[in-house]
Amino acid sequence: METQSGGFERRVLGRTGREVARLGIAASYGVPGAAVESAFERGLNYLYWGSRRTDAFSTALRNLRPQRERMVLVVQSYTRMAALMAGSLERALGRVNYDHADVLPLGMWNKPVNEKLGEQDKAKECYRRAAATTAHNPPAAYARPFARRKLG
């Protein structure tokens, strides 16, 4: 299903049921905060806050907070350790005073999560999250079926 908003075609994002513009905007390469806000107002609602979380992008996210229900917030993590995943996500969300991310891509998940930390419950929670996420590169697509196998 495709619709249009602000001149941008929209599609349903996977199984989320959420409509997103077919083009998004990301933080890592120094986009000014005003450009993020302008893009959002013109219909780009897929905001990708990668591993390089710039001050300008976080300021834009804080400014857009009153319109949170219109956006799909993506917060990326490269950690492969369940013990670090929650902290990384919570720090990012706390920085912009949001209570959740809509998508959590697990970058570089081409190796299994280290379960030898003795934190099996946290590892299982990480697998549950991984089973419900998307990934940004072909090797990372491995995370979803791997996580589902681990969950049984």
Helices and strands as residue ranges (DSSP letters): E 2-5, E 8-12, E 19-21, E 25-26, H 33-41, E 46-49, H 55-64, G 65-70, E 72-75, H 82-96, H 120-131, G 138-142, H 143-151
